[in-house]
Amino acid sequence: MTGLAILGSTGSIGRQTLEVVRHLRGRFRIVGLAAGRNVTLLEEQAREFSPTLLWADRESDYLRQKAAGLRARWAPMEEMACHPEVDIVVVATPGKAGLLPTLAAVRAGKVVALANKEVLVMAGHLVVAAARQHGAELRPVDSEHSAIWQCLWGEDRASIARIILTGSGGPFRDLSLDDLARVTADEALRHPTWQMGHKVTVDSATLLNKGLEAIEAHWLFGVPFDKIEVVLHRESIVHSLVEFRDGSIKAQLGMPDMRLPIQCALTYPQRLPAARVKRLDLARLGTLAFCQPEPRRFPCLGLALEAGRSGGTFPAAMAAADEVAVEHFLAGRIGFMDIPRAIEATLSAHQGTVEPSLEDVLAADAWARHWAEDWLRARA
């Protein structure tokens, strides 16, 4: 059986990964489970799947005793990611927490099923270089990058003319600018299509997630930014497209269900029957709509793309400022449109490093968090 380590097992992607494992019973063995603060669910998962290794952000003697009682060893995510019994590491932790475990996994030559956006945004150059050096494999889990990856199976990547990332536009795609200024956290968390964690859901509402995905696509597929575009597609049926130099376009379609790209990453190159996934009925669907995102409505998208083009430590600073701003927004301390203001102010103040080491990336992340925090508190 294929050994799995799931980092972020209690989050949305982690829980759906375990659904896929249940469906494909007998194909996978859970070697490691790592969680954030939901230790109750982690304990339930451990009882069901009997992992060898466990970890949680809320480390305590109680949890260590629980792990021992479950015949599991308490192990940090970096150790879990390079364990010899692990074949595939699912990186589903949010934010920068996934960076060091991902680097550990690729340096150990593992297959990495990557659902964390910030890993490649912060340090794509380091992760891709390490994967190439150690023979590791990066398999995207995000629906958009999975779609691009599937469109490229059997294709020469040198023939790519354009990558087109699609996004629903979130819950505020039709609001006026005045209404956007009055958006609440509860409203921002009501995504019209996907069920995701709070941070990712807010990023979908600001469209910053599409900027992050453009940076990811740049590193995953080796495509320059001038060949990456973003379009809004409210039905979320076409998950992304690839145009080739002869003018032909491939698209990957399907009902919005994250279990499909998760299973694709776990079972590649096989396509196996999926559990309880609704089939796409194009005749019943009728129409698919596409449009360009409006820059004034979605300033975070432009800021993320600008950071990506600037390169160096700018993407790390941008992602860190966004994390801080989203935390403040969810806590009710700032308004929705203060999120792009905080990111813009942080990027304007940042003195970037052109070819950063891991230490430079982590230092830029720490600086941006501190700077954005001070800027937001001063405004409050």
Phi, psi and omega in degrees: 000152178281127180276129182244141164243126182247109180265114188096041188290340182265356177277182184300310180294318180299316180295320179289330174298319179292330173298317179296318179298319178298318181295319181262046185304134180096348180266329184237150171237129180278111179272320183218143174231130177231139184225175175269261184247356181274072186287336178296312178292322178302318179296320178297317179296321181295322178294325181283319190254352175050059179289160174281327186235143178224151174203147173216153180295330180269071182289138178199163177299324180300313182292323177297320178294320177299317180299316179298320179295333178268009180060039177238154178256138178286120185218135177299160183297324179298319178291319179299320186292337182244017179298139184297337180274355180269126176261319181235131176252118176268114182260098183240016177284146179277155171067204186288351181300337181274351188293304184294318175299323178295316178297320178297319181293314183290327177292338176269004177075024182279165165277128180246116173269103194261116176247355181270122183286321190291337182303307181282332177295315182287315192217044181302320181298322181286318182293314181295318179296318180293321179297318180294318183293322187256006177071026178278163182236129176259119177244119183287143177252328176310140185301324183291314182286328173298320179298314179297314179304314180294322178295337183266356178301125179080002182256155173275118183296339177292345181269002179291125175263329185195140170251131181242110177272133178256151176213145182292334186093355176071190186282350187244021185295341182249004181283151173285164179298323178296319180293326179300325181294341183254009182295139178259165179298318180300320179292321181293334182274000178264074180290138185287347187232309190255151171256113186222175174292165185299314183299311182295324180294317177294319177298329176290325179290325178275347185071010173299329181302327179290327174294318176299319181293327176295319178295317176301314181299322177304315183278321183293321189245002177064037183251132179292159185296332180287356175249015180241125180235160178235130173232151177270138183214093193295337182284341180055041178258317174273113190273343168170170186221156173231126174259137180255167189293344176275000178097349179285151181233134172253141176227149174250124184242156175170162175296147181291103181206112186293345178295335180292305178294330176297310180297323179300316180292326183281330188249000180310136009266012180277151170245113184251157177303137180261154184270127170051034177266127182291134181277148182279126177247095185295322181296320179288325179295316172085291189230141173242131184245146179221146175203164177280141174292143181274119186303321182291330180281331184232065182295335180297327179299311179297321179295319180294318178295321178297318178296320179298316179293325178293326176070202181059228181267000182297317178299322179295318178295319178298313181296321180294316179298321178297315179303314180296315182295319179295320176301316180295320179296314181296332178277357178082015184270340179223167178273168182300317182280357171283342179299306178295329179296319179294319179295315181298317180296320180294315180295324180294328181273347188283133173259099190284157172254132190287309181240079190283144168279176176300320179297321178296319180297313181294324178293319178295320177299312181296317180299313184296321178298314181295316183293314181296321178299313179296319181296317181291320179294324177296320179291321181294000000 
